[in-house]
Amino acid sequence: MGIVEWSEKKIRNLSIWEFALVKITLVLVGIMIGAYLSTFVQQYALYFVTVIAVLYAVLLYRVFGKK
């Protein structure tokens, strides 16, 4: 089984809420990268990074965890 088949199988097992986590994580990463010079983002950077790390950990567990 190649990487494409493996990833398609894993993606089919994700729920709508897990896709929402993917979107939220990507939006937060985009905020951090795209607006890093903004004082608002710099002020709350630790909170953004913490939320990103938690959401990413949940996604990794769902994709690579045993079911």
Residue frames as qw, qx, qy, qz and C-alpha x, y, z in Angstrom:
[[0.000, 0.891, 0.454, 0.000, 0.00, 0.00, 0.00],
 [0.433, 0.384, -0.005, 0.816, 1.40, 3.37, -1.00],
 [0.143, -0.197, -0.401, 0.883, 1.26, 6.62, 0.89],
 [0.335, -0.076, -0.261, -0.902, -1.68, 7.89, -1.16],
 [0.612, -0.284, -0.675, -0.297, -3.83, 4.83, -0.45],
 [0.457, -0.261, -0.658, 0.539, -2.85, 4.93, 3.23],
 [0.004, -0.117, -0.216, 0.969, -3.72, 8.62, 3.58],
 [0.457, -0.165, -0.427, -0.763, -7.04, 8.20, 1.74],
 [0.595, -0.314, -0.740, 0.001, -7.98, 5.37, 4.10],
 [0.333, -0.268, -0.524, 0.737, -7.12, 7.48, 7.14],
 [0.137, 0.006, -0.051, -0.989, -8.98, 10.53, 5.81],
 [0.503, -0.278, -0.619, -0.535, -12.15, 8.51, 5.20],
 [0.542, -0.375, -0.707, 0.257, -12.19, 7.60, 8.90],
 [0.146, -0.054, -0.305, 0.940, -12.24, 11.24, 10.07],
 [0.039, 0.700, 0.696, -0.156, -15.50, 12.77, 11.26],
 [0.167, 0.831, 0.262, 0.462, -16.89, 16.20, 10.43],
 [0.457, -0.889, 0.022, 0.039, -15.62, 17.50, 13.79],
 [0.731, -0.328, 0.309, 0.512, -12.10, 16.33, 13.01],
 [0.466, 0.505, 0.354, 0.634, -12.20, 18.13, 9.67],
 [0.162, -0.946, -0.155, -0.235, -13.29, 21.21, 11.63],
 [0.657, -0.660, 0.169, 0.323, -10.19, 20.78, 13.79],
 [0.666, 0.125, 0.362, 0.640, -8.06, 20.66, 10.67],
 [0.206, 0.765, 0.306, 0.528, -9.59, 23.89, 9.39],
 [0.400, -0.914, -0.049, -0.040, -9.27, 25.68, 12.73],
 [0.738, -0.422, 0.240, 0.470, -5.65, 24.60, 13.04],
 [0.556, 0.316, 0.370, 0.673, -4.82, 25.79, 9.53],
 [0.008, -0.893, -0.242, -0.378, -6.57, 29.12, 10.10],
 [0.546, -0.824, 0.061, 0.140, -4.62, 29.68, 13.31],
 [0.716, -0.160, 0.323, 0.598, -1.35, 28.81, 11.60],
 [0.372, 0.607, 0.367, 0.599, -2.23, 31.25, 8.84],
 [0.248, -0.947, -0.134, -0.155, -2.94, 33.95, 11.38],
 [0.674, -0.620, 0.186, 0.356, 0.40, 33.35, 13.04],
 [0.631, 0.044, 0.409, 0.658, 2.35, 33.38, 9.78],
 [0.273, 0.645, 0.441, 0.562, 0.45, 36.05, 7.88],
 [0.190, -0.885, -0.117, -0.410, -0.02, 38.60, 10.63],
 [0.764, -0.273, -0.336, 0.478, 2.99, 38.01, 12.82],
 [0.324, 0.230, -0.102, 0.912, 4.00, 41.66, 12.62],
 [0.382, -0.656, -0.298, -0.579, 0.66, 42.74, 14.06],
 [0.074, -0.413, 0.609, -0.673, 0.83, 43.76, 17.71],
 [0.796, -0.192, 0.126, -0.560, -2.35, 41.78, 18.49],
 [0.939, 0.146, -0.310, -0.012, -0.80, 38.54, 17.29],
 [0.441, 0.423, -0.582, 0.537, 2.48, 39.24, 19.04],
 [0.373, -0.428, 0.405, -0.717, 0.63, 40.02, 22.25],
 [0.834, -0.110, 0.333, -0.427, -1.26, 36.70, 22.24],
 [0.520, 0.497, -0.671, -0.181, 1.27, 34.54, 20.37],
 [0.074, -0.237, 0.920, -0.303, 1.66, 32.09, 23.25],
 [0.601, 0.215, 0.533, -0.555, -2.09, 31.46, 23.32],
 [0.703, 0.521, -0.240, -0.420, -2.21, 30.90, 19.56],
 [0.340, 0.462, -0.819, 0.006, 0.72, 28.49, 19.69],
 [0.299, -0.103, 0.839, -0.442, -0.84, 26.60, 22.61],
 [0.713, 0.344, 0.307, -0.528, -4.17, 26.17, 20.81],
 [0.616, 0.561, -0.478, -0.278, -2.39, 25.09, 17.61],
 [0.112, 0.390, -0.900, 0.161, -0.33, 22.51, 19.51],
 [0.476, 0.054, 0.730, -0.487, -3.36, 21.05, 21.30],
 [0.742, 0.460, 0.094, -0.480, -5.44, 20.81, 18.12],
 [0.501, 0.570, -0.630, -0.161, -2.55, 19.32, 16.19],
 [0.121, -0.276, 0.914, -0.271, -1.96, 16.72, 18.93],
 [0.649, 0.227, 0.529, -0.498, -5.63, 15.69, 18.77],
 [0.708, 0.569, -0.203, -0.365, -5.41, 15.33, 15.00],
 [0.277, 0.520, -0.808, 0.012, -2.22, 13.28, 15.19],
 [0.359, -0.108, 0.846, -0.380, -3.79, 10.98, 17.76],
 [0.724, 0.375, 0.325, -0.480, -6.90, 10.48, 15.60],
 [0.649, 0.611, -0.377, -0.252, -4.86, 9.76, 12.47],
 [0.412, 0.465, -0.771, 0.142, -2.10, 7.62, 13.95],
 [0.444, -0.277, 0.662, -0.537, -3.83, 6.26, 17.07],
 [0.089, -0.048, -0.983, -0.153, -5.10, 2.72, 17.20],
 [0.583, -0.106, -0.029, -0.805, -8.80, 2.15, 16.86]]
